[in-house]
């Protein structure tokens, strides 16, 4: 899985001893705790509760959860395993509705089981899940190099040797290496950047807890900033590009990503800073015409009203807490996937990219 390459030491998901092991991202950076999951119900809860997060990582985790679902269905309902298997997959699919990778991975598992003629359906499903995991890491390395090539072209017009990222789109959000942080890793390995600025990313603080931790593990210099400071940092001239991931990309190039991404894109456009989105084609949903058609999850208001166990707002305060927002394609300089780079994305260029190797 290319683990011998530079800046590629983190693996948050692994399958071993007929079980799934997840690095519990809720407990980072204070503790590095790995959870063992042995049922698909446990996997669905882990996805919903954000033990694992990030669209590619959710898809990989769901694929392994489907293997556990098939194991239990065959053992507990040998005469009607299909019904049990389908019900468990439905539970997995409902865990996080926005990230399209989840449904994509489960469809891959369903297909592998439906087409298998051997006596060992579980082995076939596990092979499919392992392939999804390995391909994700390989694709991330490919996107890292493509994104670095693109930044190198941009750098002829941008002298700043630092980039800004929002949320966490690194190894922790994928099978390994990362999408946006995969590009960062490749940039740093090529000595094209000296610094990474990470938004703290409210309200779950994925930038503060996860991106900062991940870059520290790899020895890549980083600096944390409040989300509201991003525009001022761009105004200072310190940023050569913004690089983010995505949880779903519409057919016209609209990008759904962690809440706050839209504001970063607006500031980047005003300051003439390139805005790069890095995601595998499994994140692209050509069945939706625009970002307006993508469901946006709402999370509990307590995430804003409390800091840990301590309420920090008046007793009767309410909160609006969407998990994601939609960045229009008109604000996106380029989308980088394993199939190529789409600059100034629109419906036609997105379709051409999806047809490339599809």
Residue pairs with C-beta under 8 A, 6 or more apart in sequence:
1 134
1 137
1 138
1 175
1 176
2 8
2 137
2 138
2 141
2 177
3 9
3 11
3 176
5 141
6 185
6 189
7 185
7 188
7 189
7 218
7 219
7 220
8 141
8 171
8 176
8 177
8 185
9 217
9 218
10 170
10 171
10 172
10 176
10 214
10 217
10 218
11 171
11 175
11 176
12 22
12 23
12 25
12 52
12 57
12 171
12 172
12 176
13 20
13 21
13 22
13 23
13 52
13 57
13 60
13 61
13 64
13 133
13 175
14 20
14 21
15 21
15 64
15 67
15 126
15 129
15 130
15 133
18 71
19 36
19 37
19 38
19 68
20 36
20 37
20 38
20 43
20 61
20 64
20 65
20 68
21 34
21 35
21 36
21 37
22 34
22 35
22 37
22 46
22 51
22 52
22 61
23 32
23 33
23 34
23 172
24 31
24 33
24 34
24 35
24 51
25 50
25 51
25 52
25 53
25 172
25 209
25 210
26 49
26 50
26 51
27 33
28 172
28 209
28 210
28 213
29 209
29 210
29 212
29 213
35 46
35 51
37 43
37 46
37 65
37 68
38 68
39 68
39 72
40 65
40 66
40 68
40 69
40 72
40 88
40 89
40 91
40 92
41 88
41 91
43 61
43 62
43 64
43 65
43 68
43 92
44 65
44 91
44 92
44 94
44 95
45 95
46 52
46 61
47 58
47 61
47 62
47 65
47 92
47 95
47 96
47 102
48 95
48 96
50 204
52 58
52 61
53 168
53 172
53 173
53 206
54 168
54 169
54 172
54 173
54 174
54 245
54 247
55 99
55 100
55 101
55 102
55 173
55 245
55 246
55 247
55 248
55 279
55 283
56 101
56 136
56 140
56 173
56 174
56 175
56 179
56 279
56 280
56 282
56 283
57 172
57 173
57 174
57 175
58 95
58 96
58 99
58 101
58 102
59 99
59 101
59 102
59 104
59 105
59 132
59 136
59 282
60 105
60 129
60 132
60 133
60 136
60 174
60 175
62 92
62 93
62 95
62 102
62 105
62 106
63 105
63 106
63 108
63 109
63 128
63 129
63 132
63 133
64 129
64 133
65 92
66 88
66 89
66 92
66 105
66 106
66 109
66 110
66 125
66 129
67 109
67 122
67 125
67 126
67 129
69 84
69 85
69 88
69 89
69 92
70 81
70 85
70 109
70 113
70 121
70 122
70 125
71 122
72 84
72 88
73 81
73 82
73 84
73 85
73 88
74 81
74 121
74 122
76 84
77 83
77 84
85 113
89 106
89 109
89 110
92 102
92 106
93 102
93 103
93 106
95 102
96 102
96 297
97 295
97 297
98 247
98 248
98 256
98 294
98 295
98 296
98 297
98 323
98 324
99 247
99 248
99 283
100 247
100 248
100 282
100 283
100 284
100 285
101 247
101 280
101 282
101 283
104 282
105 129
105 132
105 282
108 128
108 132
109 125
109 128
109 129
112 124
112 125
112 127
112 128
113 121
113 124
113 125
116 124
118 124
133 175
134 175
136 174
136 175
136 176
136 280
137 174
137 175
137 176
137 177
139 280
139 338
140 174
140 175
140 176
140 177
140 178
140 179
140 182
140 280
141 177
141 182
141 186
142 338
143 179
143 182
143 183
143 278
143 280
143 336
143 337
143 338
144 177
144 178
144 182
144 183
144 185
144 186
145 186
146 336
146 340
146 341
147 182
147 183
147 186
147 187
147 243
147 276
147 278
147 336
147 341
148 183
148 186
148 187
148 190
148 192
150 276
150 334
150 336
150 341
151 163
151 183
151 187
151 192
151 193
151 240
151 241
151 243
151 274
151 276
152 190
152 192
154 240
154 241
154 274
155 192
155 240
158 240
158 241
158 273
158 274
159 240
160 237
160 238
160 239
160 240
161 192
161 193
161 194
161 195
161 240
162 193
162 194
162 195
162 196
162 197
162 238
162 239
162 240
163 184
163 187
163 193
163 195
163 196
163 197
163 239
163 240
163 241
163 242
163 243
164 196
164 197
164 198
164 199
164 230
164 233
164 234
164 239
164 241
164 242
164 243
164 264
165 180
165 181
165 184
165 196
165 197
165 198
165 199
165 207
165 211
165 242
165 243
165 244
166 198
166 199
166 201
166 207
166 227
166 230
166 242
166 244
166 257
166 258
166 260
166 261
166 264
167 199
167 201
167 206
167 207
167 211
167 244
167 245
167 257
167 258
167 260
167 261
168 181
168 201
168 206
168 207
168 210
168 211
168 214
169 178
169 179
169 180
169 181
169 244
169 245
169 246
169 278
170 177
170 178
170 179
170 180
170 181
170 182
170 184
170 210
170 211
170 214
170 215
171 177
171 178
171 181
171 214
172 178
172 210
172 214
173 179
173 245
174 182
177 185
178 184
178 185
178 214
178 245
179 245
179 246
179 278
179 279
179 280
180 243
180 244
180 245
180 276
180 277
180 278
181 211
181 214
181 215
182 278
183 243
183 276
183 278
183 336
184 193
184 196
184 215
184 220
184 243
185 218
185 220
187 193
188 196
188 220
193 240
194 221
195 221
195 222
195 223
196 215
196 220
196 221
196 222
196 223
197 222
197 223
197 224
197 225
197 230
197 233
197 238
197 239
198 207
198 208
198 211
198 212
198 215
198 222
198 223
198 224
198 225
199 207
199 225
199 226
199 227
199 230
199 260
199 264
200 207
200 208
200 224
200 225
200 226
200 227
201 207
201 208
201 211
201 227
201 258
201 260
202 227
202 259
202 260
202 304
203 303
203 304
203 321
204 303
206 258
207 224
208 224
211 222
212 222
212 224
215 221
215 222
216 222
225 233
227 260
227 263
230 263
230 264
230 267
231 263
231 267
231 270
231 271
233 239
234 267
234 268
234 270
234 271
234 273
235 271
239 268
239 271
239 273
240 273
240 274
241 273
241 274
241 275
241 276
242 264
242 265
242 268
242 273
242 274
242 275
242 276
243 276
243 278
244 255
244 257
244 261
244 264
244 275
244 276
244 277
244 278
245 257
245 277
245 278
245 279
246 255
246 256
246 257
246 277
246 278
246 279
246 283
247 256
247 257
247 258
247 283
247 324
248 256
248 283
248 284
248 285
248 288
248 294
249 255
249 256
249 277
249 279
249 283
249 284
249 285
249 335
249 350
250 256
250 285
250 288
250 289
250 290
250 291
250 293
250 294
250 329
251 284
251 285
251 286
251 287
251 288
251 289
251 290
251 347
251 350
251 351
252 289
252 290
252 291
252 329
252 345
252 346
252 347
252 350
253 329
253 332
253 335
253 342
253 345
253 346
253 347
253 349
253 350
254 290
254 291
254 292
254 294
254 326
254 327
254 328
254 329
255 261
255 277
255 291
255 326
255 327
255 329
255 332
255 335
256 291
256 294
256 296
256 324
256 325
256 326
256 327
257 277
257 324
257 325
257 327
258 323
258 324
258 325
259 322
259 323
259 324
259 325
260 325
261 324
261 325
261 327
262 325
262 326
262 327
262 331
263 325
264 275
265 275
265 327
265 331
265 332
266 331
268 274
268 275
268 331
269 275
269 331
274 333
274 334
275 327
275 331
275 332
275 333
275 334
276 333
276 334
276 335
276 336
277 327
277 332
277 334
277 335
277 336
278 335
278 336
278 337
279 335
279 336
279 337
280 337
280 338
281 337
281 338
281 339
281 353
281 354
281 358
284 337
284 350
284 354
285 294
286 350
286 351
286 354
288 294
289 347
291 326
291 327
291 328
292 326
294 326
296 322
296 323
296 324
296 325
296 326
297 322
297 323
297 324
298 320
298 321
298 322
298 323
299 321
299 322
299 323
300 321
301 318
301 319
301 320
301 321
303 319
303 321
304 313
304 319
304 321
305 311
305 312
305 313
305 317
305 319
306 312
313 319
329 345
329 346
332 344
332 345
333 343
333 344
334 341
334 342
334 343
334 344
334 345
335 341
335 342
335 345
335 350
335 353
337 353
339 353
339 354
339 356
339 357
339 358
340 353
340 356
342 349
342 350
342 352
342 353
343 349
